[in-house]
């Protein structure tokens, strides 16, 4: 999901499985005011829904902001035969950790059911 699509979703319903984990956050006054403004603009969304959906969009997009760091291992060659090297930056590590925690959280949810 992209940030520019979020307003469209706020006008309908968001979907997705929720974890049993809860996260407590404290906002700056400026961010709290922005959240309150969104809550007034979209009264069908709770503050918790807005925070959750904003976090979802940002977390989805963050991987695209990580810089590629060229490793020494060739992983493939492009159509011109030019080698492409593995990424040793944050992206592969982040994606691996996301898979690890997805499995852990899904298992915890299944055990609680």
C-alpha positions in Angstrom: 0.0 0.0 0.0 1.3 3.5 -0.8 0.8 6.6 1.3 -1.2 8.4 -1.4 -3.8 5.5 -1.3 -4.3 5.8 2.4 -7.0 8.4 2.3 -9.0 6.2 -0.1 -8.8 3.4 2.4 -9.8 5.6 5.3 -13.0 6.3 3.4 -13.7 2.5 3.3 -12.5 -0.2 5.6 -9.0 -1.5 6.2 -8.4 -5.2 6.2 -5.7 -7.5 7.6 -5.1 -9.9 10.5 -4.3 -8.2 13.7 -1.7 -9.4 16.2 -2.4 -9.9 19.8 0.6 -7.6 20.6 -0.2 -4.1 21.6 2.3 -1.2 21.3 2.1 1.9 23.4 3.5 5.1 21.9 3.8 8.7 23.1 3.5 11.4 20.4 5.0 14.9 20.2 2.4 17.7 20.6 2.8 18.4 16.9 2.1 14.7 15.9 -0.7 14.4 18.4 -2.3 17.6 16.8 -1.9 16.0 13.3 -3.5 12.8 14.5 -6.4 14.7 16.1 -6.9 16.7 12.8 -7.1 13.4 10.9 -9.5 12.0 13.4 -11.8 15.0 12.8 -11.5 14.7 9.1 -12.2 11.0 9.1 -14.6 10.5 12.1 -15.3 6.9 11.1 -11.7 6.0 11.9 -10.6 5.7 15.5 -7.3 7.2 16.5 -5.9 3.6 16.9 -7.0 2.7 13.4 -5.3 5.9 12.0 -2.1 5.1 13.9 -2.2 1.5 12.8 -2.8 2.4 9.1 -0.2 5.1 9.1 2.4 2.7 10.6 1.5 0.0 8.1 2.1 2.4 5.1 5.4 3.7 6.5 6.7 0.2 7.4 5.7 -1.0 3.9 7.6 1.9 2.3 10.7 2.0 4.5 12.4 -0.9 2.7 12.4 1.2 -0.5 14.3 3.9 1.3 17.2 1.6 2.3 20.3 2.2 0.2 21.7 -0.6 -1.9 25.1 -1.6 -0.7 27.0 -3.6 -3.2 28.5 -6.9 -1.9 31.2 -9.0 -3.4 29.1 -12.0 -4.4 27.6 -12.1 -7.9 24.0 -13.2 -7.7 23.0 -13.0 -11.4 23.8 -11.4 -14.7 21.6 -9.0 -16.5 20.5 -9.5 -20.2 23.8 -8.0 -21.3 25.8 -10.3 -19.2 26.8 -7.7 -16.7 27.1 -9.1 -13.2 24.7 -8.0 -10.5 26.0 -8.1 -7.0 24.2 -9.0 -3.8 22.9 -6.3 -1.6 24.7 -6.3 1.8 22.8 -3.3 3.2 19.8 -3.1 5.4 17.2 -4.5 2.8 18.1 -8.2 2.9 18.6 -8.2 6.7 15.3 -6.3 7.2 13.3 -8.7 5.0 14.8 -11.7 6.8 13.9 -10.2 10.2 10.4 -9.4 8.9 9.9 -13.1 7.9 11.3 -14.3 11.3 8.9 -12.1 13.3 5.9 -12.8 11.0 6.4 -16.5 11.7 6.7 -15.9 15.5 3.7 -13.6 15.7 1.6 -16.0 13.6 2.6 -18.9 15.8 1.7 -16.9 18.9 -1.7 -16.0 17.4 -2.4 -19.7 16.4 -1.5 -20.9 19.9 -3.8 -18.3 21.5 -6.7 -19.5 19.4 
